[in-house]
Amino acid sequence: MKSQRGKSQRKQAASPSQSEPVEVYCRIRPIDDPGDTVCVKPIGDSLVQLIPPEISSLRNGVTKEYQYTFRQVFDETASQKAVFDQTALPLVEDLVAGKNGLLFTYGVTGSGKTYTMTGEPQDQGILPRCLDVLFNSIDNYQAKKYVFRPDRMNRFEVQTEADAMMERQRREIMPNLTTPSKASLKRPESGERICDPTKVDTVEEDNNYAVFVSYIEIYNNYVYDLLEELPYNSITGYKPPQTKILRTDSGDNMYVHNCTEVEVKQSQDAIDVFYKGQRRRKVAHTALNAESSRSHSVFNIRLVQAPLDERGEEVVQDDVMCYDSEKICVSQLSLVDLAGSERSNRTKNSGDRLKEAGNINQSLMVLRNCLEVLRENQKTGASKMVPYRDSRLTHLFKNFFDGDGKVRMIVCVNPKMTEYDETIHVMKFAEMTQEVLITKSQQSNKFDLGLTPGRRHLHELQLENAVASPEILNPPPLPSMLDFTFGPPFPLLEMVSPTDDVTTRNIIQCLNERIRRRQEMSLDFERSCTFFRSQLVEFEQDHKVTKSRLIEIEDKYSQKEKLFTKMESKNKKLERKVDELSKQLKDMERENQLLGLQVQDKNWKIQAEKNNFDKLKADFRNRLQMNNMAWEKNLEKARRQLEKEAENQLDERDRKLEMLRDIVNENDLPPATPSRARMRTAPQPTPKPRTYTNSAGIQTAISETDITSVGSSTIASSARAAAGRAGNTRVTSRSTNRIPAAKSIPNLSQVGVTPSSSKSRQPVVNPRYHRRSKSSGSAEQWLEHKPADIVETNTIFQPQMTKKKSVTKLDVKDTKTATKYVLTHQEQDSSDELVTKLIKGDVIPTLGGGAAVVFHDVETLKQVSPGSRKRRSPTTPRYDPALQWTDTEERCSVALEGHKRSRTTNL
Ligand SMILES: Nc1ncnc2c1ncn2[C@@H]1O[C@H](COP(=O)(O)OP(=O)(O)OP(=O)(O)O)[C@@H](O)[C@H]1O
């Protein structure tokens, strides 16, 4: 095996003008809850403002706000593509150009470091995009597998094509785990991966390329190889991974000794390798991040490149012409996802997590210290020792900080206000890092081997044309190496004698030889010219074809690029819209929740008020019932008392009347009316209405109720006498000795009231007048009280009143001469017929000079229409039995007293 070694270029001392600062970018992740207050606000493209929470405001109420400048600030809406294009794409360009690069994400736990570095299959982060772009760019210029071989000491060997082929066959027969087999390396099934289509143009077409990846983690300050194949034992399972040590190679570069480097031929293979390692990475659930990285992870992409030989077919193999570093160039891009700094009081970690956090914070502190010392050395010119060795992390990247490539840092920030205290430290560190100067890398992929450029292309063309004309593959052999001299050296030209023919012959022979050679050379030149011309023409033609194809491809490419840009901007717009809509949705959901809570609250209130109201109602009803019962009891008691009092008064009055009657009446008077007490005890006949019909069709009906309503039993006897006097009028009057208890008493007391007497005084009746009027019927003077609105009945039956005085409005003086009183009262019965009632009584003068009427008779005259359907008179008032008595009583009171009294008083 013929092998050559390649290594990363040794660091070269550079002047300050050849150095550049560490480029620091800031990415602000979106907040999970839009309602959260934020402490970081981007101002423009490169400035962020840190807003402290209210409690940390100064005493005078002025809030101290800090501003930090970065190379570029990516706000919450920044896409993964935009972040990659700005931060990592230039590093991929450098990688292809043979320069090293280091990119690391730094920030508090949960700030989006892993998201920025890895992303998701549909929206990839920096790492997969780097691989996509790299393979897009070197795709056609890759060396065959195993031509380059890592020696596990940070260097590479070049094998001959034959050796490489042998190794390929060996590995295919006995598949080794150095190469990822697609079956064993499965990436997470979270959707189809969307590749980044970008290409870089720093590729040298006359070089052959090979990509190697390695993946390590630094956990608790120990280095582990995440791609190492662990021996498997069926009883004990996989053997735990061994820690790796850091070593320095022959070029003073730090590397992980005995670390697995996998050669990959396409980006998907590399990503599969990455996910294989990722599965082994120490990730744990913490209070601040569901999948928190507990270690610093380093994914190395090493690009090995070497020039093609003069035929443009294979990597150069000639030891005489090339020496190590001139022949093989190895560049490296290290992508580092640092574990997040965290405070144990916030993460609430304990046990292993707490120890991990301690180690994470320790290594990050060493990183800060190293950068601080570097900056101080650069500023003051001091040569203080940088404590790289204090942590494996800084030790491993020592070369980068000492000027072995570009260093870029992405500071990830979670803008939540609760992160303020830690974010301010991150910002300060970022600010300090930007002041550290890194020497510009001098390495390049340009190999100066004196070989003609375009070798690969020519070889490809030859291969293409070989299909058409096979002799091109085997061109006619060029004439053997020509001797470009005209011949052998001239013989001795000095003529010794004129006959020296030998000299002359020698000269002629030499000249002839020269002429022949010249002719030969001319011929060869002619032939070469013709061959060259034909080659040139061919080349020209090829060139033309290639040019036109190139133009075509460029056109297509620019069209696709335009389309892509358009799609990208459209995509961005849609993404923004989706973001807005999801924000709105979240807002509305929150509002909805609030409204729901309010409605629930109100419903509860309404329910409580209803319950209260029901309780009050029940309470009120109970009280009302109790009050009613109390009132009923009281009323019953009062009623009983009043009844008792009234009975006593009546008894007293009856007694007095009897006494008066005894004094005033003569012996011929009919026996006195039985006393009330007796009347009350007398048996009562069942009252029944009676109806009589006369020939004229006039129906007269007197009910017991009518009579009882009208007067007392004393007067009833007089009424019977009056009925007898009615003669031919078929009027039946009926009286009963039943006295209504409550209603008749006030009427009687009313009868005796004189205009001047007090209400409480008992009425005094003069029975003499009464007697006289009865004995001498001709002396009867009727006082007919006919209200003005009476309807004329025109009946032939008329009450017999020889001497009468008709009045429509009653006056007290009219009663002076009258002995009899008749009140005409009209009403409608239930069948709308007119009923005329003549309510009769005796006028009895009272002691006070007034008069009282004792009713004793009611004559009823009823008119019935012969037709089946009775017509209602529009003028006559409607019959209302309820009002019947009340109306009559009203009129009577008017008739007696000559003035209207309120119903309550009359009753
Ligand atoms: N720019 C972003 N856009 C959308 N989601 C994000 C963004 N940055 C972070 N996230 C989400 O935030 C969560 C935490 O992010 P991530 O795991 O990357 O944090 P981290 O800084 O790596 O944390 P740790 O240091 O604990 O590993 C993840 O669910 C991730 O999807």
The ligand as a Gaussian input file, in Angstrom:
#p B3LYP/6-31G(d) Opt

LIG

0 1
 N      -36.620000      29.824000      17.261000
 C      -37.478000      28.903000      17.748000
 N      -38.651000      28.693000      17.126000
 C      -39.514000      27.778000      17.604000
 N      -39.295000      27.006000      18.696000
 C      -38.148000      27.155000      19.353000
 C      -37.180000      28.111000      18.920000
 N      -36.147000      28.055000      19.758000
 C      -36.456000      27.097000      20.664000
 N      -37.639000      26.563000      20.429000
 C      -38.288000      25.509000      21.220000
 O      -37.933000      25.701000      22.574000
 C      -37.726000      24.476000      23.234000
 C      -36.355000      24.464000      23.893000
 O      -35.374000      24.598000      22.900000
 P      -33.985000      23.809000      22.935000
 O      -34.135000      22.398000      23.380000
 O      -33.365000      24.024000      21.624000
 O      -33.250000      24.617000      24.075000
 P      -31.732000      24.471000      24.517000
 O      -31.205000      25.838000      24.638000
 O      -31.036000      23.519000      23.650000
 O      -31.910000      23.865000      25.980000
 P      -30.842000      22.999000      26.801000
 O      -29.703000      23.873000      27.055000
 O      -31.601000      22.697000      28.053000
 O      -30.560000      21.824000      25.985000
 C      -37.857000      23.382000      22.184000
 O      -39.130000      22.800000      22.306000
 C      -37.785000      24.122000      20.867000
 O      -38.585000      23.515000      19.869000

